[in-house]
Amino acid sequence: MRYSKSDLAINGGPKAKTTKNIPMYPGGLEIGEEEKKEVMEVLESKYLFRYYGPAEMPSKVKKLEEEYAEYLQVKHALAVNSCTSALITGLIAVGVEPGDEVIVPAYTFFASIAAVVAAKAVPVIAEVDKSLTIDPDDIERKITDRTKALMPVHMRGMPAKMDRIMGIAGRHNLKVVEDAAQANGGSFKGKKLGSFGDIGAFSLQYHKIITSGEGGIIATNNDLYYTRAQAYHDVAACWRKDRFAPPEYPGEIFFGVNFRMSELTGAVALAQFRKLESILKRMRENKRRIKDAVSDIKGIEFRETNDAEGDTAVALIFYLPELNTVETFINALIAEGIEADGIYNRGVPDWHVYHHWVILHNKMMPAKKGCPFNCPLTEPRPEYDPNACPATKDLLGRSVHIDIPPQLTPEDCDQIAEGIRKAASILL
């Protein structure tokens, strides 16, 4: 169909999308009787703490861990209270220490960086490529003799290039902590995300694919890292057979924190986890329908897909040729009734974009002394330039982002596609 300028809704034409927009809470909008049942079992038994209660009760948190481990095909899964906690615990478990460097992409939620700093290590920022995941070539450029670990992030549900990343890690003897916060259930070449690295970390926060409001999962095949993760996440050592017994081997017990997951959180997470495949199936079908309908449009370039089958399909992202056309294009989509946005805007702070990480640029810490930024183990002191990742800024600046909720109907998808075609036909 051919469109004229007057057809655009922003110019007074009819909207392409007349159906109601759906907020991007994929699992949150699926909460129902299954979650209520699991929670009521916990409340009725008064077994709110996984290790003990007034009566014997199978732990929901333990069951969640068992089902996650089986799903991911890993030996161990450990439930914690957030993905940030999972990342911190994972870094500690693999042996990251003050003065070590951890390479992290310039496009990720700031919690990834905060976790590195919490482990008293130095974040080193790498570019992303056209998949908007960490660029393996830039990883190679950023490795120094102080590099201890890599933190690939499967951003907006897209698997990173894990074959190349694991190859780099192997050649340089580096640990890998996978941030799969936004990619629960995704895979790369048939293997589940979060099961490639030494540690995998998942989020159950409300905006994620499945949710318990807050919560996180740690996955690993390494017995020692699992034990260290247990020790760090539970300083009271309730996980041990006898918390007051001496260590069974050197380093089994050490100072840690309390990142435990409660039984109520575990109950919601367990019910949500059992809906994961259904949610993924619907998001993938929706994204495929929209993408197929607009794939012939000249002037837009889809985000690079590292593995189409493994993409969780939480978003449709494409690049426009010129930065200065993005705002106009997005405004046109919004006028058409489509919830669309850019990813990078210099004037709008976004905690997902390195350029806006002012806390990191200024190395803002609660105390003047201490690692990683103010300690003798970090020499020379790292410096952070907001403009240091130009390739990432260019890609993000030319991006158009549309969420793909699983609750979309075929009509919703077709109307989104029509809105994209209308805007592109006039503006590109």
BALOKE-894392 format. One line per 5 residues: for each residue y, x, z of C-alpha. Coordinates in nm, 3 decimals, always signed. Each point is the difference from the previous one (the first is absolute). Layout:
BEGIN
Y:X:Z ~ ...
This chain:
BEGIN
+0.000:+0.000:+0.000 ~ +0.350:+0.122:-0.087 ~ +0.275:-0.026:+0.261 ~ +0.378:+0.009:-0.021 ~ +0.247:+0.107:+0.267
+0.065:-0.362:+0.088 ~ -0.370:-0.045:+0.084 ~ +0.027:+0.236:+0.297 ~ +0.032:-0.184:+0.331 ~ +0.267:+0.246:+0.106
+0.207:-0.135:-0.293 ~ -0.072:-0.364:+0.081 ~ -0.335:-0.046:-0.173 ~ -0.307:-0.159:+0.163 ~ -0.198:+0.203:+0.251
-0.329:+0.143:-0.116 ~ -0.153:-0.035:+0.346 ~ +0.037:-0.341:+0.163 ~ -0.282:+0.029:+0.250 ~ +0.061:+0.106:+0.358
-0.003:+0.372:+0.075 ~ -0.264:+0.122:+0.243 ~ +0.080:+0.266:+0.262 ~ -0.201:+0.322:-0.023 ~ -0.221:-0.039:+0.306
-0.338:+0.010:-0.175 ~ -0.221:-0.028:+0.307 ~ +0.259:-0.160:+0.225 ~ +0.012:-0.315:-0.213 ~ -0.380:-0.021:+0.014
-0.018:-0.032:+0.379 ~ -0.204:-0.305:+0.090 ~ -0.305:-0.129:+0.181 ~ -0.192:+0.329:-0.026 ~ +0.267:+0.190:+0.195
+0.031:-0.283:+0.253 ~ -0.375:+0.006:+0.062 ~ -0.010:+0.374:+0.063 ~ +0.306:-0.010:+0.229 ~ -0.128:-0.299:+0.198
-0.328:+0.179:+0.068 ~ +0.200:+0.283:+0.156 ~ +0.224:-0.232:+0.203 ~ -0.284:-0.219:+0.124 ~ -0.195:+0.305:+0.117
+0.314:+0.163:+0.149 ~ -0.129:+0.322:-0.160 ~ +0.336:+0.135:-0.117 ~ -0.074:+0.371:+0.042 ~ -0.273:+0.154:-0.213
-0.168:+0.199:+0.277 ~ -0.039:-0.259:+0.277 ~ +0.079:-0.351:+0.118 ~ -0.121:-0.267:+0.245 ~ -0.314:-0.060:-0.206
-0.203:+0.183:-0.262 ~ +0.134:-0.061:-0.349 ~ -0.054:+0.181:-0.331 ~ +0.321:+0.182:-0.085 ~ +0.193:-0.133:-0.300
+0.164:+0.341:-0.042 ~ -0.337:+0.174:-0.010 ~ -0.129:-0.253:-0.253 ~ +0.310:+0.057:-0.214 ~ -0.063:+0.375:+0.006
-0.364:-0.046:-0.098 ~ +0.081:-0.229:-0.292 ~ +0.280:+0.227:-0.123 ~ -0.224:+0.308:+0.011 ~ -0.270:-0.179:-0.199
+0.253:-0.128:-0.254 ~ +0.159:+0.343:-0.051 ~ -0.339:+0.174:+0.005 ~ +0.114:+0.242:+0.270 ~ -0.171:+0.104:+0.323
+0.281:-0.099:+0.234 ~ +0.287:-0.246:+0.027 ~ +0.236:-0.017:+0.297 ~ +0.240:-0.288:+0.061 ~ +0.349:+0.081:+0.132
+0.324:-0.189:+0.057 ~ +0.180:+0.094:-0.324 ~ -0.034:+0.207:-0.315 ~ +0.265:+0.238:+0.133 ~ -0.229:+0.056:+0.298
-0.290:+0.052:-0.240 ~ +0.194:+0.265:-0.192 ~ +0.112:+0.184:+0.315 ~ -0.352:-0.011:+0.141 ~ -0.145:+0.115:-0.332
+0.235:+0.299:-0.021 ~ -0.085:+0.102:+0.356 ~ -0.372:-0.050:-0.065 ~ -0.007:+0.235:-0.300 ~ +0.181:+0.268:+0.198
+0.360:-0.019:-0.120 ~ +0.211:+0.203:+0.245 ~ +0.367:+0.089:+0.064 ~ +0.132:+0.214:-0.283 ~ -0.247:-0.136:-0.257
+0.127:-0.163:-0.317 ~ -0.123:-0.332:-0.137 ~ +0.084:-0.099:-0.358 ~ +0.108:-0.363:-0.035 ~ +0.135:-0.193:-0.302
+0.369:-0.087:-0.040 ~ -0.094:-0.367:-0.044 ~ -0.176:-0.141:+0.305 ~ +0.098:-0.195:+0.307 ~ +0.181:+0.222:+0.250
-0.287:-0.043:+0.249 ~ -0.199:+0.257:-0.201 ~ +0.269:+0.258:+0.073 ~ +0.040:-0.114:+0.360 ~ -0.371:+0.055:+0.056
+0.024:+0.361:-0.120 ~ +0.296:+0.065:+0.232 ~ -0.182:-0.171:+0.289 ~ -0.282:+0.250:-0.054 ~ +0.271:+0.271:+0.032
-0.058:+0.111:-0.358 ~ +0.252:+0.054:-0.280 ~ +0.017:-0.259:-0.281 ~ +0.025:+0.155:-0.347 ~ +0.111:-0.250:-0.261
-0.162:-0.013:-0.346 ~ +0.090:-0.197:-0.313 ~ -0.192:-0.304:-0.118 ~ -0.115:-0.044:-0.360 ~ +0.005:-0.309:-0.221
-0.267:-0.165:+0.214 ~ +0.252:+0.023:+0.289 ~ -0.258:+0.193:+0.200 ~ +0.024:+0.368:+0.092 ~ +0.017:+0.236:-0.298
-0.289:+0.251:+0.016 ~ +0.203:+0.252:-0.199 ~ +0.278:-0.008:+0.258 ~ -0.253:+0.030:+0.282 ~ -0.102:+0.334:-0.150
+0.364:+0.111:-0.012 ~ +0.061:-0.096:+0.364 ~ -0.298:+0.178:+0.160 ~ +0.085:+0.296:+0.223 ~ -0.197:+0.212:+0.244
+0.102:-0.251:+0.270 ~ -0.136:-0.307:-0.179 ~ -0.275:-0.162:+0.206 ~ -0.045:-0.347:-0.146 ~ +0.078:-0.238:-0.285
+0.089:-0.364:+0.051 ~ -0.047:-0.194:-0.324 ~ +0.132:-0.357:+0.022 ~ -0.153:-0.277:-0.211 ~ +0.342:-0.155:-0.043
+0.037:-0.366:-0.089 ~ -0.376:-0.025:-0.021 ~ -0.049:+0.258:-0.276 ~ -0.262:+0.270:+0.058 ~ +0.134:+0.353:-0.013
-0.172:+0.259:-0.221 ~ -0.257:+0.081:+0.266 ~ -0.222:+0.215:-0.222 ~ +0.283:+0.246:-0.063 ~ +0.129:-0.021:+0.357
-0.340:+0.073:+0.153 ~ -0.041:+0.287:-0.245 ~ +0.329:+0.151:+0.112 ~ -0.094:-0.047:+0.365 ~ -0.333:+0.172:-0.056
+0.150:+0.299:-0.179 ~ +0.262:+0.054:+0.270 ~ -0.214:-0.097:+0.301 ~ +0.229:-0.290:+0.094 ~ -0.073:-0.314:+0.198
+0.062:-0.342:-0.159 ~ +0.125:-0.301:+0.195 ~ +0.012:-0.301:-0.233 ~ +0.269:-0.258:+0.064 ~ -0.160:-0.320:-0.132
+0.237:-0.230:+0.191 ~ +0.089:-0.199:-0.313 ~ -0.335:+0.030:-0.175 ~ -0.261:-0.163:+0.222 ~ -0.307:-0.059:-0.217
+0.117:+0.214:-0.291 ~ -0.217:+0.263:-0.164 ~ +0.009:+0.299:-0.233 ~ -0.282:+0.052:-0.247 ~ -0.226:-0.229:+0.202
+0.063:+0.159:+0.340 ~ +0.202:-0.185:+0.263 ~ +0.345:+0.131:+0.082 ~ +0.016:+0.147:+0.347 ~ -0.347:+0.152:-0.037
+0.097:+0.305:-0.210 ~ +0.190:+0.206:+0.253 ~ -0.090:+0.140:+0.339 ~ +0.169:-0.308:+0.149 ~ +0.104:-0.334:-0.152
+0.262:-0.226:+0.159 ~ +0.050:-0.374:-0.063 ~ +0.262:-0.249:+0.109 ~ -0.045:-0.355:+0.130 ~ +0.373:-0.065:+0.039
+0.118:-0.345:-0.109 ~ +0.131:+0.104:-0.342 ~ -0.329:+0.163:-0.099 ~ -0.294:-0.134:-0.201 ~ -0.182:-0.116:+0.311
+0.165:-0.024:+0.338 ~ -0.032:-0.042:+0.373 ~ +0.378:+0.021:+0.044 ~ -0.030:+0.364:+0.101 ~ -0.300:+0.228:-0.010
-0.160:+0.292:-0.176 ~ -0.336:+0.149:-0.095 ~ -0.110:+0.364:-0.011 ~ -0.294:+0.095:-0.225 ~ -0.190:+0.328:-0.012
-0.337:+0.153:-0.080 ~ +0.058:+0.293:+0.235 ~ -0.159:-0.031:+0.345 ~ +0.238:+0.247:+0.162 ~ +0.311:-0.165:-0.143
-0.128:-0.338:+0.119 ~ -0.050:+0.133:+0.351 ~ +0.344:+0.162:-0.001 ~ +0.153:-0.324:-0.128 ~ -0.169:-0.194:+0.279
+0.125:+0.250:+0.255 ~ +0.358:-0.006:-0.125 ~ +0.027:-0.378:-0.043 ~ -0.130:-0.066:+0.354 ~ +0.123:+0.247:+0.258
-0.173:-0.201:+0.272 ~ -0.329:+0.088:-0.174 ~ -0.154:-0.347:+0.022 ~ -0.190:+0.083:-0.319 ~ -0.209:+0.263:+0.178
-0.337:-0.081:+0.156 ~ +0.143:+0.124:+0.330 ~ +0.373:+0.056:-0.007 ~ -0.018:+0.216:+0.314 ~ -0.273:+0.231:-0.128
+0.091:+0.354:-0.104 ~ +0.038:+0.065:-0.375 ~ -0.327:+0.025:-0.189 ~ +0.148:+0.278:-0.214 ~ +0.331:+0.190:-0.009
+0.283:-0.211:-0.137 ~ -0.172:-0.336:+0.040 ~ +0.268:-0.129:+0.239 ~ +0.373:+0.071:-0.012 ~ +0.333:-0.167:+0.067
+0.061:-0.297:-0.222 ~ +0.167:-0.339:-0.011 ~ -0.094:-0.368:+0.014 ~ -0.036:-0.130:-0.355 ~ -0.289:-0.241:+0.079
-0.038:-0.334:-0.176 ~ -0.029:-0.313:+0.216 ~ -0.276:-0.257:-0.042 ~ +0.247:-0.269:-0.111 ~ +0.128:+0.225:-0.277
-0.355:+0.093:-0.091 ~ -0.101:-0.365:-0.019 ~ +0.272:-0.084:-0.254 ~ -0.070:+0.320:-0.194 ~ -0.371:-0.075:-0.017
+0.056:-0.342:-0.157 ~ +0.260:+0.144:-0.238 ~ -0.226:+0.286:-0.103 ~ -0.261:-0.249:-0.117 ~ +0.261:-0.147:-0.238
+0.099:+0.334:-0.153 ~ -0.208:-0.017:-0.317 ~ +0.115:-0.354:-0.076 ~ +0.365:+0.099:+0.038 ~ -0.046:+0.306:-0.222
-0.180:-0.201:-0.268 ~ +0.284:-0.251:-0.025 ~ +0.275:+0.265:-0.006 ~ -0.180:+0.190:-0.274 ~ -0.047:-0.314:-0.208
+0.368:-0.093:+0.042 ~ +0.126:+0.345:-0.092 ~ -0.229:+0.019:-0.303 ~ +0.120:-0.340:-0.122 ~ +0.367:+0.093:+0.027
-0.041:+0.351:-0.138 ~ -0.205:-0.115:-0.298 ~ +0.270:-0.255:-0.086 ~ +0.279:+0.259:-0.011 ~ -0.187:+0.312:-0.112
+0.143:-0.012:-0.352 ~ +0.365:+0.009:+0.109 ~ +0.182:+0.299:-0.142 ~ +0.233:+0.181:+0.238 ~ -0.203:-0.027:+0.319
-0.250:+0.259:+0.118 ~ -0.258:-0.106:+0.256 ~ -0.065:+0.212:+0.303 ~ -0.280:+0.247:-0.067 ~ -0.336:-0.138:+0.110
-0.229:+0.265:+0.147 ~ -0.290:-0.246:+0.027 ~ +0.041:-0.358:-0.124 ~ -0.311:-0.120:+0.182 ~ +0.105:+0.162:+0.324
+0.363:-0.117:-0.002 ~ +0.046:-0.260:+0.273 ~ +0.259:-0.173:-0.225 ~ +0.255:-0.078:+0.271 ~ +0.286:+0.050:-0.246
+0.094:+0.019:-0.366 ~ +0.232:+0.297:-0.057 ~ +0.152:+0.111:-0.327 ~ +0.272:+0.242:-0.108 ~ +0.303:-0.075:-0.213
+0.134:+0.267:-0.237 ~ +0.340:+0.035:+0.168 ~ +0.105:-0.004:+0.363 ~ +0.315:-0.200:-0.074 ~ -0.198:-0.296:-0.138
-0.214:-0.059:+0.309 ~ +0.245:-0.200:+0.211 ~ +0.087:-0.233:-0.288 ~ -0.368:-0.049:-0.085 ~ -0.093:-0.079:+0.361
+0.289:-0.244:+0.039 ~ -0.120:-0.175:-0.315 ~ -0.353:-0.030:+0.143 ~ +0.132:-0.137:+0.328 ~ +0.203:-0.259:-0.191
-0.321:-0.098:-0.178 ~ -0.150:-0.080:+0.342 ~ -0.206:+0.318:+0.032 ~ +0.008:+0.208:+0.317 ~ +0.059:+0.346:-0.143
+0.165:+0.314:+0.127 ~ +0.060:+0.364:-0.076 ~ -0.151:+0.274:+0.214 ~ +0.284:+0.250:+0.026 ~ +0.369:-0.079:+0.038
+0.225:+0.281:+0.117 ~ +0.218:-0.241:+0.199 ~ -0.278:-0.203:+0.167 ~ -0.198:+0.187:+0.268 ~ -0.376:-0.042:-0.040
-0.238:+0.169:+0.243 ~ -0.252:+0.047:-0.282 ~ +0.216:+0.247:-0.196 ~ +0.058:+0.365:+0.093 ~ +0.365:-0.013:-0.105
+0.065:-0.242:+0.288 ~ -0.191:+0.185:+0.274 ~ +0.315:+0.101:+0.188 ~ -0.200:+0.060:+0.320 ~ -0.201:+0.267:-0.183
+0.296:+0.148:-0.190 ~ +0.182:+0.054:+0.331 ~ -0.316:+0.078:+0.199 ~ +0.097:-0.253:+0.265 ~ -0.215:+0.047:+0.309
+0.020:-0.136:+0.358 ~ +0.039:+0.351:+0.144 ~ +0.173:+0.320:-0.112 ~ -0.308:+0.213:+0.063 ~ -0.353:-0.038:-0.127
-0.216:-0.010:-0.308 ~ +0.003:-0.049:-0.287 ~ +0.367:+0.064:-0.079 ~ +0.123:+0.190:+0.303 ~ -0.279:+0.233:+0.100
-0.089:+0.364:-0.065 ~ -0.314:-0.099:-0.191 ~ +0.211:-0.147:-0.279 ~ +0.169:+0.294:-0.169 ~ +0.176:-0.016:-0.232
+0.128:-0.341:+0.105 ~ -0.055:-0.268:-0.266 ~ +0.297:-0.151:-0.180 ~ +0.000:-0.339:-0.170 ~ +0.225:-0.081:-0.295
+0.021:-0.375:-0.079 ~ +0.012:+0.087:-0.370 ~ -0.298:+0.234:+0.008 ~ -0.242:-0.227:-0.188 ~ +0.178:-0.092:-0.326
-0.313:-0.113:-0.185 ~ -0.081:-0.249:+0.275 ~ +0.357:-0.132:+0.004 ~ -0.003:-0.045:-0.376 ~ -0.329:-0.193:+0.001
+0.094:-0.219:+0.296 ~ +0.349:-0.056:-0.140 ~ -0.139:-0.134:-0.327 ~ -0.265:-0.218:+0.168 ~ -0.027:-0.377:+0.003
-0.229:-0.128:+0.275 ~ -0.164:-0.343:+0.025 ~ -0.235:-0.091:+0.285 ~ -0.334:-0.161:-0.091 ~ -0.110:-0.230:+0.286
-0.362:-0.120:-0.017 ~ +0.125:-0.356:+0.044 ~ +0.164:-0.007:-0.347 ~ -0.135:-0.266:-0.234 ~ -0.060:+0.056:-0.373
+0.317:-0.205:-0.059 ~ +0.196:+0.234:+0.229 ~ -0.131:+0.302:-0.191 ~ +0.081:-0.146:-0.341 ~ +0.353:-0.088:+0.109
+0.057:+0.352:+0.137 ~ -0.116:+0.142:-0.334 ~ +0.233:-0.234:-0.189 ~ +0.295:+0.110:+0.215 ~ -0.073:+0.367:-0.070
-0.025:-0.070:-0.374 ~ +0.331:-0.190:+0.002 ~ +0.187:+0.277:+0.181 ~ -0.154:+0.276:-0.210 ~ +0.068:-0.171:-0.332
+0.374:-0.015:+0.068 ~ +0.067:+0.301:+0.225 ~ -0.223:+0.272:-0.146
